[in-house]
């Protein structure tokens, strides 16, 4: 009991003391063996040595490593490789009979329940050597126990990083460590569940029973699914609502014949912006492995900011204020994808209080923010051209690449981003004479200079509008506006990223309906 009081200082204390706990049970004969002596000596050593724990720093990112083994679970909370606190618990009752998969998931749930006050308000990292569990997000069917645990885990803003087993630092001498990899999300019932819903469905139940023997009135069975004249029958339930919503509301290729709809044209520089990340880069000497890309939708000027993949929303906000706001002020709108950083509570509250409107792209539809995607491709091309073989120093070249990108004439505006924002292009090492516009600005009155900049902005806005009209005209050839009314029937486009099971083969149907 006294040793248990200090469990936060001893990793996996419950598992270490498990043989000793067995001896004090009422129905167990007291017999001291070598395993009990070994457990006692090891526990005594752990309690008599000075523990080395760091104090939590809420400006830094927390890291969590958890362990599940035969008789207990354990975990360590770290920052920068230094342990903050330990947790362990002996399994008992029904939890002892859990399969390994459930024990690992239960270990993570208990860890987050214990350290909720540390982790619920700030993004943290879960290290795992159990790579296969990363596909849990796509699991269509959950039992009650898993669903309950996943509902609890959804309130935490976590990031998953794979870590090889030999690199794990939370060691247990009795067993190999299994950290649960969890990138969890509650899923609406998928196509696998449709077969279970037919029998009780009011609309298709009778036809389903009749088709068990043979085809009936255009209905027939195939692999447990009910079809009518080649079209899959969808029973009442959440999946039907999802399909209808996707057909009517998704701004994507679900409506392949809809017209091209560009984002509203911005009116001045750095008022309406977009942002994204370039991930998967080699880690540099400064530890950078990603690029935070911010693009002005009016001037097309971009800033390329090196960062860490595990940076949470608060760190990204600091980078944005340091490298963007200090130069251009606060934006009116921000367009981004649905990255966990941009969906976090901190990010939403921050911009809500500052008066900036957040606009998110449609799920699985990066074309919504196509401008930033194009900039990312251009940035990747420039990095490959500059680096050649020295891949771990890309962050040193970013300022030069950013300068070159912003000085080149942009196709959409027919002007360089520098000239749109500042009214002239800066000098480069190749320029041997002063800028032509410098003298012009020096001798002009302030009002004339402002009028000059205003005319540039008006010209740029007109040019962007003409380009959008040109793109729309090209994209809308042979198309007509799609206006849906209540009661209309629609076809569903089975996009591969949304319906992977239905698009396993190139010969699989790409559409279904009508609904």
C-alpha positions in Angstrom: 0.0 0.0 0.0 2.8 2.5 0.9 4.7 1.6 -2.3 1.5 2.1 -4.3 1.4 5.7 -3.0 4.5 6.5 -5.0 3.4 4.8 -8.2 3.8 8.0 -10.2 7.5 7.9 -9.6 7.9 4.2 -10.7 7.2 3.0 -14.2 4.9 -0.1 -14.4 4.7 -0.4 -10.6 1.5 -2.5 -10.7 3.1 -5.1 -13.0 6.3 -5.2 -10.9 4.3 -5.8 -7.7 1.8 -8.2 -9.2 3.5 -11.4 -7.8 3.5 -9.8 -4.3 -0.2 -8.8 -4.6 -1.1 -12.5 -5.4 0.4 -13.6 -2.0 -2.0 -11.5 0.1 -5.2 -12.8 -1.4 -7.4 -14.8 1.0 -7.6 -18.0 -1.0 -3.9 -18.2 -1.9 -1.3 -20.2 0.1 1.6 -18.0 1.1 4.7 -19.4 -0.5 7.7 -17.1 -1.1 9.6 -18.1 -4.2 12.4 -16.6 -6.3 10.0 -14.6 -8.5 8.6 -12.9 -5.3 12.1 -12.1 -4.0 13.1 -10.7 -7.4 10.0 -8.5 -7.5 10.5 -7.3 -4.0 14.2 -6.4 -4.6 13.5 -4.6 -7.8 10.6 -2.7 -6.2 12.9 -1.7 -3.3 15.6 -0.5 -5.6 13.1 1.6 -7.5 11.7 3.2 -4.3 15.1 3.9 -2.7 16.7 5.5 -5.8 16.0 9.2 -6.4 13.4 9.7 -9.1 14.2 12.1 -12.0 11.0 13.7 -13.1 10.7 17.0 -15.0 8.1 19.7 -14.3 5.5 20.1 -17.0 6.0 23.0 -19.4 2.7 23.9 -21.1 4.5 25.8 -23.8 6.0 22.5 -25.1 4.4 19.5 -26.7 3.5 16.5 -24.5 4.5 13.0 -25.7 2.7 9.8 -24.5 4.0 6.2 -24.6 1.8 3.5 -23.2 2.3 -0.2 -22.6 -0.1 -3.2 -22.3 1.1 -6.7 -21.2 -0.3 -9.8 -19.5 -1.3 -8.6 -16.1 -1.0 -4.8 -16.2 -0.8 -1.6 -18.2 1.7 1.3 -17.9 2.6 4.6 -19.5 4.9 7.5 -19.3 4.2 11.2 -20.1 7.3 13.0 -21.5 8.4 16.4 -22.8 11.6 16.5 -24.9 12.5 13.0 -23.8 12.3 13.7 -20.1 9.6 11.9 -18.1 6.9 14.0 -16.4 5.1 11.3 -14.6 4.4 7.5 -14.8 1.2 5.6 -14.5 0.6 1.9 -14.0 -2.4 -0.3 -13.1 -2.9 -4.0 -12.5 -5.6 -5.6 -14.7 -8.4 -7.4 -12.8 -11.7 -9.0 -13.5 -12.9 -8.9 -17.1 -10.0 -6.8 -18.3 -7.6 -9.7 -17.6 -9.4 -11.6 -20.3 -9.3 -8.9 -22.9 -7.5 -9.8 -26.1 -4.2 -7.9 -26.7 -5.9 -5.4 -29.0 -8.4 -4.5 -26.4 -5.8 -4.3 -23.6 -3.8 -1.8 -25.6 -6.8 0.4 -26.3 -7.9 0.2 -22.7 -4.4 1.2 -21.7 -4.6 4.4 -23.7 -8.1 5.2 -22.4 -6.8 4.8 -18.8 -3.8 7.0 -19.5 -5.9 9.8 -20.9 -8.3 9.6 -18.0 -5.4 9.9 -15.6 -3.7 12.8 -17.4 -6.7 14.5 -18.9 -5.8 17.8 -17.2 -2.5 17.8 -19.0 -3.7 16.7 -22.5 -7.2 17.8 -23.2 -6.5 21.4 -24.0 -3.3 21.1 -26.2 -2.3 18.8 -29.0 0.1 16.0 -28.0 1.9 13.1 -29.6 1.3 9.4 -29.2 4.3 7.2 -30.1 3.5 3.7 -31.3 5.2 0.7 -32.6 1.9 -1.0 -33.5 1.7 0.3 -37.1 -1.3 -1.9 -38.1 -3.6 -0.2 -35.7 -3.4 3.1 -37.7 -6.1 1.7 -39.9 -8.6 1.7 -37.1 -10.1 5.0 -38.4 -11.5 3.1 -41.4 -13.1 0.4 -39.4 -16.8 0.4 -40.3 -18.1 -1.8 -37.5 -17.4 -1.3 -33.8 -18.6 -3.2 -30.8 -20.1 -1.4 -27.8 -16.9 -1.4 -25.8 -14.8 0.1 -28.6 -17.5 2.6 -29.5 -17.6 3.8 -25.9 -13.8 4.2 -25.7 -13.6 5.9 -29.1 -16.2 8.4 -28.1 -14.0 9.4 -25.1 -10.8 9.6 -27.1 -12.4 11.9 -29.7 -12.2 14.9 -27.3 -8.4 14.8 -27.3 -6.3 16.6 -29.9 -3.6 14.0 -30.6 -1.0 13.3 -33.4 0.3 9.9 -34.2 3.9 9.1 -34.9 5.2 5.6 -35.7 8.2 4.5 -33.6 10.1 1.3 -34.1 9.9 -1.1 -31.2 13.7 -1.1 -30.6 13.5 2.7 -30.2 10.9 2.8 -27.5 12.1 4.2 -24.2 9.5 2.8 -21.8 11.0 -0.6 -21.2 9.6 -3.5 -19.3 11.9 -6.4 -18.5 9.2 -9.0 -18.6 7.6 -8.3 -22.0 7.9 -6.4 -25.3 6.3 -3.0 -25.2 3.1 -2.5 -27.3 2.1 1.1 -27.7 -1.4 1.6 -29.1 -1.5 3.5 -32.3 -4.7 5.4 -32.3 -5.9 7.8 -34.9 -9.5 7.3 -34.1 -12.8 8.6 -35.4 -16.4 7.5 -35.1 -17.6 6.2 -38.4 -21.1 6.1 -39.8 -22.2 2.6 -40.5 -20.6 1.5 -43.8 -21.6 -0.7 -46.7 -20.7 -3.9 -44.7 -23.6 -3.2 -42.4 -26.3 -2.8 -45.1 -26.8 -6.5 -45.3 -27.8 -6.6 -41.7 -30.5 -3.9 -42.1 -32.4 -5.3 -45.0 -34.5 -7.8 -43.1 -36.1 -5.3 -40.7 -36.3 -2.5 -43.3 -39.9 -1.3 -44.0 -39.2 -0.4 -47.6 -37.0 -3.4 -48.7 -37.7 -6.1 -46.1 -40.4 -8.0 -48.0 -38.5 -8.0 -51.2 -35.3 -9.1 -49.4 -37.1 -12.1 -48.0 -38.6 -13.1 -51.3 -35.2 -12.8 -53.1 -33.6 -15.3 -50.7 -35.0 -18.0 -52.9 -35.0 -16.4 -56.4 -35.2 -13.0 -58.2 -38.5 -11.1 -57.8 -39.9 -8.2 -59.8 -36.5 -6.8 -60.9 -35.0 -7.4 -57.4 -32.1 -9.9 -57.0 -29.4 -10.8 -54.5 -25.6 -10.6 -55.0 -23.1 -11.3 -52.2 -25.8 -10.5 -49.6 -26.8 -7.2 -51.1 -30.2 -6.4 -52.6 -30.2 -4.9 -56.1 -33.0 -3.7 -58.4 -32.2 -3.6 -62.1 -28.4 -3.2 -61.4 -28.8 -0.5 -58.6 -28.0 -1.2 -55.0 -30.9 -0.8 -52.6 -30.0 1.3 -49.5 -32.2 0.7 -46.4 -33.2 3.4 -44.0 -30.4 4.5 -41.7 -27.5 6.8 -41.3 -25.8 5.6 -44.5 -28.7 6.7 -46.6 -28.6 10.2 -45.1 -24.9 10.4 -45.7 -25.3 9.5 -49.4 -28.1 12.0 -49.9 -26.0 14.7 -48.2 -23.0 13.9 -50.3 -25.1 14.1 -53.4 -26.7 17.4 -52.7 -24.2 19.3 -50.6 -20.6 18.2 -51.3 -18.7 20.8 -53.5 -16.9 18.1 -55.3 -17.1 15.8 -58.3 -20.2 14.2 -56.9 -21.9 16.6 -59.3 -19.6 16.2 -62.3 -21.7 18.3 -64.6 -22.0 21.3 -62.3 -20.4 24.6 -63.3 -17.0 25.9 -62.2 -17.4 28.0 -59.0 -14.3 30.1 -58.1 -13.7 31.6 -54.7 -14.7 35.3 -54.4 -12.0 37.7 -55.7 -10.1 39.4 -53.0 -10.0 43.3 -53.1 -6.6 44.1 -51.6 -3.4 42.4 -50.5 -3.2 40.2 -47.4 -6.9 40.5 -46.6 -8.0 37.1 -47.8 -5.3 34.4 -47.4 -5.0 30.6 -47.6 -2.6 28.2 -45.8 -1.4 24.6 -45.9 1.5 22.4 -45.0 4.2 20.6 -47.0 4.9 17.4 -45.1 7.2 14.4 -45.4 10.5 16.3 -45.8 13.9 15.1 -44.5 14.6 16.3 -41.0 17.2 19.1 -41.1 20.0 19.8 -38.6 17.6 22.2 -36.8 15.0 19.5 -36.5 12.6 20.9 -39.1 10.6 18.4 -41.2 7.7 20.5 -42.7 6.9 23.8 -44.3 4.0 26.1 -43.3 2.8 27.8 -46.5 0.8 31.0 -46.4 -0.5 32.5 -49.7 -2.2 35.9 -50.3 -5.2 35.2 -52.6 -5.0 38.8 -54.1 -1.3 39.4 -54.9 -0.3 35.6 -54.9 2.6 36.5 -52.6 3.7 33.5 -50.5 5.6 32.9 -47.3 7.4 29.6 -46.7 8.0 29.0 -43.0 9.9 25.9 -41.7 8.2 24.1 -38.9 7.9 20.7 -37.1 5.2 18.2 -38.1 4.2 17.8 -34.4 3.8 21.6 -33.8 0.3 22.2 -32.4 -2.1 25.0 -33.2 -0.6 27.4 -30.6 2.9 27.0 -32.2 1.6 27.5 -35.7 -0.2 30.7 -34.5 3.1 32.0 -33.1 4.8 31.3 -36.5 2.0 33.1 -38.3 2.2 36.2 -36.1 6.0 36.2 -36.2 6.4 35.9 -40.0 3.1 37.1 -41.5 1.1 39.4 -39.2 4.1 41.6 -38.4 4.5 42.3 -42.1 0.9 42.4 -43.4 -1.5 42.7 -40.4 -4.4 40.5 -39.7 -6.5 38.9 -42.5 -10.2 39.1 -42.9 -10.6 35.4 -44.1 -8.4 32.3 -43.9 -9.0 29.4 -46.3 -7.5 26.1 -45.2 -8.0 22.3 -45.3 -9.3 20.3 -42.4 -6.0 19.7 -40.7 -6.4 18.9 -37.0 -4.4 22.1 -36.2 -7.0 24.2 -38.1 -9.9 22.4 -36.5 -8.6 22.6 -32.9 -10.5 24.6 -30.3 -7.6 26.9 -29.7 -7.3 27.9 -33.4 -11.1 28.5 -33.7 -11.4 30.6 -30.5 -8.2 32.7 -31.4 -9.5 33.8 -34.8 -13.1 34.2 -33.6 -12.0 36.7 -31.0 -9.7 38.5 -33.5 -12.6 38.8 -36.0 -11.1 36.6 -38.7 -13.5 34.2 -40.6 -12.2 30.7 -41.1 -13.2 28.9 -44.3 -12.5 25.2 -44.6 -12.3 23.1 -47.7 -14.7 20.3 -48.4 -13.6 16.9 -47.0 -11.5 14.9 -49.4 -11.6 17.8 -51.9 -8.3 19.7 -52.0 -9.4 21.6 -55.2 -11.3 24.0 -52.9 -8.0 25.5 -52.0 -6.4 24.8 -55.3 -4.2 28.0 -55.2 -2.2 26.8 -52.2 -1.9 23.3 -53.7 -0.4 24.8 -56.8 2.1 26.8 -54.7 3.0 23.7 -52.9 3.9 21.9 -56.1 5.9 24.9 -57.3 7.8 25.0 -54.0 8.6 21.3 -54.2 9.9 21.7 -57.8 12.1 24.7 -56.7 13.5 22.7 -53.7 14.4 19.8 -55.9 16.2 22.1 -58.4 18.2 23.9 -55.7 19.1 21.1 -53.3 20.3 18.5 -55.8 21.9 16.1 -53.3 22.0 18.0 -50.0 18.5 17.1 -48.8 19.0 17.9 -45.1 19.7 21.7 -45.5 16.5 22.6 -47.3 15.4 25.1 -44.6 18.5 27.2 -45.3 17.4 27.7 -48.9 13.8 28.7 -48.1 14.3 32.5 -47.8 16.0 32.5 -51.2 13.3 30.4 -52.8 10.6 32.6 -51.3 12.3 35.7 -52.7 12.6 34.2 -56.1 8.9 33.0 -56.1 7.6 36.4 -55.1 9.6 38.3 -57.7 8.5 36.3 -60.7 5.6 37.6 -62.8 2.5 35.5 -61.8 0.3 34.1 -64.7 -3.0 35.1 -63.1 -2.2 38.7 -62.2 0.4 39.3 -65.0 2.5 41.1 -62.3 4.9 39.9 -59.7 3.6 39.5 -56.1 6.2 42.0 -54.9 5.0 44.7 -57.3 1.3 44.1 -56.4 2.0 44.5 -52.7 4.8 47.2 -52.6 4.5 48.9 -56.0 7.9 47.9 -57.3 10.3 44.9 -57.6 13.2 44.7 -55.2 16.8 44.6 -56.4 18.6 41.3 -57.1 22.4 40.7 -57.5 21.9 40.9 -61.2 20.5 44.5 -61.1 23.3 47.0 -61.7 21.2 50.1 -61.9 18.7 51.6 -59.5 15.0 50.6 -59.8 13.2 52.7 -62.3 10.3 53.3 -59.9 12.4 54.5 -57.0 12.9 58.1 -58.3 9.3 58.1 -59.4 8.2 57.4 -55.8 10.6 59.9 -54.2 9.4 62.9 -56.3 5.7 62.0 -56.1 3.4 63.4 -53.5 2.0 61.0 -50.9 -1.5 61.2 -52.5 -0.1 60.5 -56.0 1.7 57.4 -54.7 -1.4 56.1 -53.0 -3.3 56.7 -56.2 -0.7 54.8 -58.1 -0.9 51.8 -55.7 -4.7 51.9 -55.9 -4.6 51.7 -59.7 -2.3 48.7 -59.5 -4.8 47.0 -57.2 -7.7 47.8 -59.4 -5.9 46.5 -62.4 -4.9 43.3 -60.6 -8.5 42.7 -59.4 -9.8 43.2 -62.9 -7.2 40.8 -64.3 -8.1 38.1 -61.7 -11.8 38.5 -62.5 -11.1 38.1 -66.3 -8.9 35.0 -65.6 -11.7 33.5 -63.5 -14.2 34.2 -66.2 -11.9 32.6 -68.7 -11.5 29.5 -66.5 -15.2 29.3 -66.0 -15.9 29.6 -69.7 -13.5 26.8 -70.5 -14.7 24.6 -67.7 -18.4 25.2 -68.3 -18.5 24.2 -72.0 -21.3 21.8 -72.5 -22.5 22.1 -68.9 -25.5 23.7 -67.4 -26.2 25.0 -63.8 -27.3 22.2 -61.5 -30.3 23.2 -59.4 -31.7 20.6 -57.1 -35.2 20.7 -55.7 -36.8 18.6 -53.0 -37.9 15.3 -54.4 -35.3 15.2 -57.2 -33.5 11.9 -57.9 -29.7 12.0 -58.1 -26.8 9.6 -59.0 -24.0 9.0 -56.5 -20.4 9.2 -57.8 -18.4 6.5 -55.8 -15.1 8.4 -55.4 -12.2 6.2 -54.5 -11.2 8.1 -51.4 -14.7 8.1 -50.0 -15.7 4.5 -51.0 -12.5 2.5 -51.2 -14.3 -0.9 -50.8 -16.5 -0.2 -53.8 -13.6 1.0 -56.0 -11.1 -1.8 -55.3 -10.9 -2.7 -59.0 -10.7 -0.5 -62.1 -13.6 -2.4 -63.5 -15.8 -1.7 -60.5 -18.8 0.6 -61.1 -17.9 4.3 -60.5 -21.5 5.4 -59.8 -24.7 4.3 -58.2 -28.3 5.4 -57.9 -30.6 7.0 -58.4 -31.4 8.0 -54.9 
